[in-house]
Amino acid sequence: MVVTTVRAMKAHSGHHRVVAGRPLPPQMLEENPDEVRAGAANLLAHLAIVRRHGVTPVVAINAFAGDFPSEHAAIREIAASVGIRSASCTHFENGGKGAVELAEAVVEAADEPSDFQMLYADDATLREKIETVATEVYGADGVDYTPLAARHLDNYERVGFGSLPVCIAKTHLSISSDPKLLGAPRGWRLPVREARANVGAGFVYLVSGDMRTMPGLSRHPAAENIDIDENGNVVGLY
Amino acid sequence: MIDQVPLPPAIEIARRATLQPIAEVAGQMGLGPELLEPYGAHVAKVSLDAVEALAGRPRARYVVVTAVTPTPLGPTPPWW
């Protein structure tokens, strides 16, 4: 199931600058199914990734107040153009009732024959695995390793960790490694800065660009605000 | 346009829910009391014995939920 929203589709059109902490551009709130269509590339790329694994995707349109039916229809046309089921869902407002159409689409999709496949074989080299993910999932032309990353990978292969799967720490704001690139970017290479082996957990992970693998924590933990009131209710969770 | 519905905060919605006894929830899934390790009325761990006990059941489907690449505001911008 691939979830999308009208706002996300419009953001991927590249017509607007969306900045965290600032209000959305007012033009983005107007009825504009063409702009939804202009932002189709990202959704289509994600659907292709699901299909690459041999299973049937379904598109879930997470409905928001302020969406227009024509915009939902545009998303459904995009899904239908590649033969994929879709459903608008209003579970946030209507609970389970709001997701019945989606549930039915998922049941139908799950009943289709599937041929689930991993992206790569365990016995491929670490570099082959990284390059498979980079080119077949992210749409990169190839991978560039720093000398440090290359040394790490050579070491892990030599000591016998080459059969582990790989996990790539990359920005979530783009399919590419550049958080500013929208849609489904092409014509770029994945930079790998370093590699680390989590042998106990059973994978090797790669750090792309200046990604951090652990988010910074607030000086004041959320627990400081959580309490129980005189009626026994937990307060301060949100 | 889809109308805006006034919504209470998530914590209010959560508090309004009436919890079902966990034994009932488990029973609906075919997990009898012998396969449960209850922690009060609403929480339980499922015994590993359930793997063998339910081995004869038809295979279930595993549904993975993912999303398009989010905007800097997150995949679902909270504008209300």
Interface residues (C-beta under 8 A of the other chain):
Chain A: M1 V2 V3 T4 T5 R7 A8 M9 A11 H12 V18 V19 A20 P23 L24 E31 N42 L43 H46 V50 A60 N62 A63 F64 A65 G66 D67 F68 P69 T90 F92 E93 V106 A110 H172 L173 S174 I175 L182 N233 L237 Y238
Chain B: M1 I2 D3 Q4 V5 L7 P9 A10 I11 R15 R61 V63 V64 V65 T66 A67 V68 T69 P70 T71 P72 L73 P75 T76 P77 W79 W80
